[in-house]
Amino acid sequence: MKVLHIVTGLASGGAERQLQLLLRHLPAHQHCEVLALTNPGAVADGLRAEGVTVHHLGMRGNRDVGALPRLARQVRAGRYDLVHTHLYRAGLYGRLAARLAGVRAVVATEHSLHTGVIEGRPVTRGVKGLYLAAERLGTTTVAVSRQVARTLHAWGVPPARVELIPNGIDAARYRLPPADRAATRARVRAELGLPPESRVIGGIGRLVPGKRFHVLLEALAGLDGAARLVLVGEGPERPALERLAAGLGVRDRLVLTGERDDVPDLLTALDALAAPSTEETFGLGVLEGLAAGLPVRHSACPALDELPPGAAPQARRIPSEAAAYTAALRELCGPRDLGRPDDHRPDPLPRPAAVGHYDIVRVAADLGALYDRLARA
């Protein structure tokens, strides 16, 4: 089976990284290629390094309708059995191009959809209308959580057209043998300039307003001087966060790593993970923290909401307010025993059932089964 994944761009975002991870684990008989409408960034480089064919359409913007016939020609020339689109613009152009090219099996994954927001932008009547028109051109829409599925149903997408296949996590990458973990922790802490006696809180995600990382900065200001905050990600809010940190007097205790490919290694440097976002479609960062054996405090995580209460005992939901995070992080990251070397911090917490449930091996198998079913229809 030959599959083309069409994605809006291939910069280092959550949907793009999830696509890269899926391609590593889909069944071997499903040969996948990727086409980026625009911006073939770091993920494109990574995919090519892993042997995946990556095409670049060179689309100039949302209204570059001249790109549609080029895309349809490329889909037709590739003789694909199935087309799978990711993100809003790719969903619009990719589903239409697939139909024009005669591809019968067309899948779209909805990665980031809330009632009034799609991919961080407000949903206008026009945006919603275009979305629903394009959705009808596809075969199946994949929702990454029940929250996304409920929103699709509320928009009028028939339940029979929606398949629930969650995001996945490469669980095996987040656990190291004790000696390797201690060495990685020491190396990463030295690289980030974290003092051995520091208590380190982490946050993962794009630096955008919706992630509410300002709450963690305000919480940091209420913790003692040994506390440090490490934010893993990049985005337009970086200057504002730096200014806020300076105004709160904690700029020297904030570490901004930028985009990184070594998130599992970075997590070994942390003592706790915090996620103050109130609007998530899945909550991948929370799952990454749990996979690394960290205690986690979060304000929204549909991935955990959909599991039994005991699936992640080391994760606790708290309000997205500075006072709540200050209290929670003070409890998790109390004063360090200065006579105790950092490389002997307590062992990672046991891996909870939630991590196994969302293991990428299981998720990719479910998606592969959907491909086979649609190709036979």
C-alpha positions as CSV (number, residue, x, y, z in Angstrom):
1,M,0.0,0.0,0.0
2,K,1.3,3.5,-0.9
3,V,0.2,6.4,1.4
4,L,0.8,10.1,1.0
5,H,0.7,12.3,4.1
6,I,-0.1,15.9,3.3
7,V,0.7,18.4,6.0
8,T,0.6,22.2,6.1
9,G,4.2,22.5,7.1
10,L,7.0,20.5,8.8
11,A,8.4,22.9,11.4
12,S,8.9,21.5,14.9
13,G,5.3,21.5,16.2
14,G,3.2,18.8,18.0
15,A,1.3,17.5,15.0
16,E,4.5,17.4,12.9
17,R,6.4,15.5,15.5
18,Q,3.5,13.1,16.0
19,L,3.5,12.4,12.2
20,Q,7.2,11.7,12.3
21,L,6.7,9.3,15.2
22,L,3.8,7.5,13.6
23,L,5.8,6.9,10.4
24,R,8.4,5.0,12.4
25,H,5.9,2.5,13.6
26,L,3.2,2.0,10.9
27,P,3.1,-1.6,9.4
28,A,5.9,-2.3,7.0
29,H,3.6,-3.0,4.1
30,Q,2.4,0.6,4.2
31,H,4.9,2.7,2.3
32,C,4.5,6.3,3.3
33,E,5.7,9.6,1.7
34,V,5.1,13.1,3.0
35,L,4.2,16.3,1.2
36,A,4.5,19.7,2.9
37,L,2.5,22.5,1.4
38,T,5.0,25.0,2.8
39,N,7.8,25.4,5.3
40,P,9.7,22.1,5.2
41,G,11.6,22.7,8.4
42,A,13.3,20.6,11.1
43,V,10.9,17.7,10.9
44,A,11.4,17.5,7.1
45,D,15.1,17.1,7.7
46,G,14.5,14.5,10.3
47,L,12.2,12.5,8.1
48,R,14.6,12.5,5.2
49,A,17.4,11.4,7.5
50,E,15.1,8.4,8.4
51,G,14.7,7.5,4.7
52,V,11.2,9.0,4.2
53,T,10.6,10.8,0.9
54,V,9.5,14.4,1.5
55,H,8.0,16.6,-1.2
56,H,7.6,20.4,-1.0
57,L,4.7,22.0,-2.9
58,G,6.0,25.6,-2.3
59,M,2.5,27.0,-1.5
60,R,2.6,30.8,-0.9
61,G,-0.3,31.1,1.5
62,N,-3.9,30.1,2.4
63,R,-5.3,31.7,-0.8
64,D,-2.7,30.3,-3.2
65,V,-5.4,28.5,-5.1
66,G,-3.0,27.9,-8.0
67,A,-1.3,25.3,-5.8
68,L,-4.4,23.1,-6.0
69,P,-3.8,21.8,-9.6
70,R,-0.1,21.2,-8.9
71,L,-1.0,19.3,-5.8
72,A,-3.6,17.2,-7.7
73,R,-1.1,16.4,-10.4
74,Q,1.5,15.3,-7.8
75,V,-1.0,13.1,-6.0
76,R,-2.1,11.5,-9.4
77,A,1.5,11.0,-10.5
78,G,2.3,9.2,-7.2
79,R,-0.5,6.6,-7.7
80,Y,-1.2,6.6,-4.0
81,D,-3.8,4.1,-2.5
82,L,-4.6,6.5,0.4
83,V,-4.1,10.2,1.2
84,H,-3.9,11.3,4.9
85,T,-4.0,15.0,5.6
86,H,-2.9,16.9,8.8
87,L,-3.8,20.4,9.9
88,Y,-6.4,22.8,8.6
89,R,-4.9,24.1,5.3
90,A,-3.7,20.6,4.3
91,G,-7.2,19.3,5.1
92,L,-8.8,21.8,2.7
93,Y,-6.4,21.5,-0.2
94,G,-5.3,17.9,0.4
95,R,-8.8,16.3,0.4
96,L,-9.9,18.2,-2.7
97,A,-6.7,17.3,-4.5
98,A,-7.0,13.7,-3.6
99,R,-10.6,13.6,-4.9
100,L,-9.5,15.3,-8.2
101,A,-6.7,12.8,-8.5
102,G,-9.1,9.9,-8.1
103,V,-7.9,8.6,-4.7
104,R,-10.9,6.9,-3.0
105,A,-9.5,6.5,0.5
106,V,-8.9,9.9,2.1
107,V,-8.2,10.4,5.9
108,A,-7.7,13.6,7.8
109,T,-6.5,13.8,11.4
110,E,-7.9,16.6,13.5
111,H,-5.0,17.5,15.9
112,S,-6.2,20.7,17.5
113,L,-9.9,21.6,17.5
114,H,-12.0,23.2,20.2
115,T,-15.6,24.5,20.0
116,G,-14.5,28.0,19.0
117,V,-10.8,27.6,18.2
118,I,-8.9,25.6,15.6
119,E,-5.1,25.4,15.8
120,G,-5.1,28.4,18.2
121,R,-7.2,30.6,15.9
122,P,-10.8,31.7,16.3
123,V,-13.3,29.8,14.3
124,T,-15.3,32.1,12.1
125,R,-18.4,31.2,10.1
126,G,-16.3,31.1,7.0
127,V,-13.6,28.9,8.5
128,K,-16.2,26.4,9.8
129,G,-18.0,26.3,6.5
130,L,-14.9,25.6,4.6
131,Y,-13.9,23.0,7.1
132,L,-17.2,21.1,6.8
133,A,-17.2,21.3,3.0
134,A,-13.7,19.8,2.9
135,E,-14.6,17.2,5.5
136,R,-17.3,15.8,3.3
137,L,-14.7,15.1,0.6
138,G,-12.9,12.8,2.8
139,T,-13.6,9.2,3.9
140,T,-12.8,9.4,7.6
141,T,-11.8,12.1,10.1
142,V,-9.5,10.9,12.9
143,A,-10.0,12.6,16.3
144,V,-7.0,12.5,18.7
145,S,-9.3,12.6,21.8
146,R,-12.9,12.3,22.7
147,Q,-13.0,16.0,23.3
148,V,-12.1,16.5,19.6
149,A,-14.7,13.9,18.5
150,R,-17.4,15.7,20.6
151,T,-16.5,19.0,18.9
152,L,-16.7,17.4,15.4
153,H,-20.1,15.9,16.3
154,A,-21.3,19.3,17.6
155,W,-20.3,20.8,14.3
156,G,-22.4,18.4,12.4
157,V,-19.9,15.7,11.3
158,P,-21.7,12.4,11.5
159,P,-20.3,10.0,14.2
160,A,-19.9,7.3,11.6
161,R,-17.3,9.4,9.8
162,V,-15.2,10.0,12.9
163,E,-12.6,7.5,14.2
164,L,-11.0,7.9,17.6
165,I,-7.2,7.3,17.4
166,P,-5.3,9.2,20.0
167,N,-1.8,10.6,19.8
168,G,1.0,8.3,20.9
169,I,4.2,8.5,22.9
170,D,7.4,6.5,22.3
171,A,7.4,5.2,25.8
172,A,10.6,3.2,25.4
173,R,12.6,6.4,24.9
174,Y,11.7,7.9,28.3
175,R,13.3,5.3,30.6
176,L,17.1,4.7,30.9
177,P,19.0,2.3,33.1
178,P,19.9,3.9,36.4
179,A,23.6,4.6,35.6
180,D,22.7,6.0,32.1
181,R,20.0,8.2,33.6
182,A,22.3,9.6,36.3
183,A,25.0,10.4,33.6
184,T,22.4,12.0,31.3
185,R,20.9,14.1,34.2
186,A,24.3,15.4,35.1
187,R,25.2,16.2,31.5
188,V,21.9,18.0,30.7
189,R,22.0,20.0,34.0
190,A,25.5,21.1,33.2
191,E,24.6,22.0,29.7
192,L,21.6,24.1,30.9
193,G,23.6,25.8,33.6
194,L,21.5,24.3,36.4
195,P,23.2,24.3,39.8
196,P,23.5,20.9,41.4
197,E,21.4,21.9,44.4
198,S,18.6,23.4,42.3
199,R,15.0,22.1,42.2
200,V,13.9,22.1,38.6
201,I,10.4,22.5,37.3
202,G,9.8,22.0,33.6
203,G,7.2,22.9,31.0
204,I,6.9,21.5,27.4
205,G,5.2,23.2,24.5
206,R,5.2,26.0,22.0
207,L,5.6,29.4,23.6
208,V,2.2,30.7,22.7
209,P,-0.4,32.4,24.9
210,G,-2.6,29.3,25.2
211,K,0.1,27.4,27.0
212,R,-0.1,30.0,29.9
213,F,3.5,29.6,30.8
214,H,3.3,33.0,32.5
215,V,1.5,31.2,35.3
216,L,4.7,29.2,35.9
217,L,6.8,32.3,36.0
218,E,4.6,33.9,38.6
219,A,4.7,30.6,40.6
220,L,8.5,30.6,40.3
221,A,8.6,34.0,41.9
222,G,6.9,32.5,45.0
223,L,9.4,29.7,45.4
224,D,12.8,29.8,47.1
225,G,16.0,30.7,45.2
226,A,16.9,27.1,44.6
227,A,14.0,26.6,42.2
228,R,14.5,26.8,38.5
229,L,12.1,26.7,35.6
230,V,13.0,25.1,32.2
231,L,10.7,25.7,29.3
232,V,11.2,23.4,26.3
233,G,9.9,24.9,23.1
234,E,9.9,28.0,20.9
235,G,7.3,30.5,19.8
236,P,6.2,34.1,19.5
237,E,5.7,34.5,23.3
238,R,9.3,34.1,24.1
239,P,10.1,37.9,24.3
240,A,7.1,38.5,26.5
241,L,8.0,35.7,28.8
242,E,11.6,37.0,29.1
243,R,10.3,40.5,30.0
244,L,7.9,39.1,32.6
245,A,10.7,37.0,34.1
246,A,12.9,40.1,34.4
247,G,10.0,42.1,35.9
248,L,9.4,39.4,38.5
249,G,13.1,39.2,39.3
250,V,13.5,35.5,38.2
251,R,15.2,35.9,34.8
252,D,18.3,34.2,36.1
253,R,16.2,31.2,37.2
254,L,14.5,30.7,33.9
255,V,16.0,28.5,31.1
256,L,14.5,28.6,27.6
257,T,15.9,25.7,25.6
258,G,14.2,26.5,22.2
259,E,13.2,23.7,19.9
260,R,14.8,20.4,20.9
261,D,14.8,16.9,19.6
262,D,16.1,15.4,22.9
263,V,13.0,15.9,25.1
264,P,13.5,12.5,26.9
265,D,17.0,13.5,27.9
266,L,15.9,17.0,29.0
267,L,13.2,15.4,31.2
268,T,15.9,13.6,33.2
269,A,17.1,17.0,34.5
270,L,13.7,17.8,36.0
271,D,12.2,17.2,39.4
272,A,8.6,17.9,38.3
273,L,6.6,18.8,35.2
274,A,3.9,21.5,35.2
275,A,1.3,22.2,32.4
276,P,-0.9,25.2,33.2
277,S,-2.7,25.3,29.8
278,T,-6.5,25.2,30.1
279,E,-7.3,24.2,26.5
280,E,-5.7,21.1,25.2
281,T,-6.9,18.6,22.6
282,F,-4.7,15.8,24.0
283,G,-2.0,16.8,26.5
284,L,1.1,15.2,25.1
285,G,3.5,17.0,27.4
286,V,1.8,15.6,30.4
287,L,2.2,12.1,29.0
288,E,5.8,12.7,28.3
289,G,6.4,13.8,31.9
290,L,4.6,10.6,33.2
291,A,6.7,8.4,30.9
292,A,9.8,10.0,32.3
293,G,8.7,9.1,35.9
294,L,8.0,12.7,37.0
295,P,5.3,14.0,39.3
296,V,3.0,16.1,37.1
297,R,0.7,19.0,37.9
298,H,-1.6,20.1,35.1
299,S,-4.8,22.1,34.4
300,A,-6.1,20.3,31.3
301,C,-5.3,16.9,29.8
302,P,-8.0,15.1,27.8
303,A,-5.8,12.1,27.4
304,L,-6.0,11.4,31.2
305,D,-9.7,12.5,31.4
306,E,-10.6,9.6,29.1
307,L,-9.0,7.0,31.4
308,P,-10.0,5.5,34.8
309,P,-8.9,7.7,37.8
310,G,-6.1,5.4,38.8
311,A,-4.4,5.4,35.4
312,A,-1.9,8.1,36.4
313,P,-1.7,8.5,40.2
314,Q,1.3,10.8,40.0
315,A,-0.6,13.4,37.9
316,R,-2.9,15.9,39.6
317,R,-5.2,18.5,38.1
318,I,-5.0,22.0,39.7
319,P,-6.4,25.4,38.7
320,S,-4.4,27.4,36.2
321,E,-3.5,30.1,38.8
322,A,-0.1,31.2,40.1
323,A,-1.1,30.5,43.7
324,A,-2.2,26.9,43.0
325,Y,1.0,26.2,41.1
326,T,3.2,27.8,43.8
327,A,1.7,25.6,46.5
328,A,1.8,22.5,44.4
329,L,5.4,23.0,43.3
330,R,6.5,24.0,46.7
331,E,5.2,20.6,47.9
332,L,6.9,18.7,45.1
333,C,10.2,20.6,45.1
334,G,10.8,21.3,48.8
335,P,14.2,22.4,50.1
336,R,17.0,20.1,48.9
337,D,19.3,18.4,51.4
338,L,22.5,20.2,50.4
339,G,24.6,17.4,51.8
340,R,23.1,15.0,49.3
341,P,24.5,14.9,45.7
342,D,22.1,15.6,43.0
343,D,22.9,12.6,40.9
344,H,21.3,10.4,43.6
345,R,17.8,12.0,43.4
346,P,14.9,9.6,44.1
347,D,14.3,7.0,41.5
348,P,11.7,7.8,38.8
349,L,8.1,7.2,39.8
350,P,6.6,3.9,38.5
351,R,5.3,4.1,34.9
352,P,1.5,4.5,35.1
353,A,-1.0,2.6,33.0
354,A,-1.8,5.8,31.1
355,V,1.6,5.6,29.4
356,G,1.1,2.1,28.2
357,H,-2.3,2.9,26.9
358,Y,-0.9,5.7,24.7
359,D,2.2,3.8,23.6
360,I,3.0,4.7,19.9
361,V,3.3,1.0,19.0
362,R,-0.4,0.5,19.9
363,V,-1.6,3.7,18.3
364,A,0.3,3.1,15.0
365,A,-1.2,-0.4,14.8
366,D,-4.7,1.0,15.1
367,L,-4.0,3.6,12.4
368,G,-2.5,0.9,10.2
369,A,-5.6,-1.2,10.6
370,L,-7.8,1.8,9.6
371,Y,-5.7,2.2,6.4
372,D,-6.1,-1.5,5.5
373,R,-9.9,-1.3,6.1
374,L,-10.4,1.7,4.0
375,A,-8.2,0.4,1.2
376,R,-10.3,-2.7,1.0
377,A,-13.6,-0.9,1.0
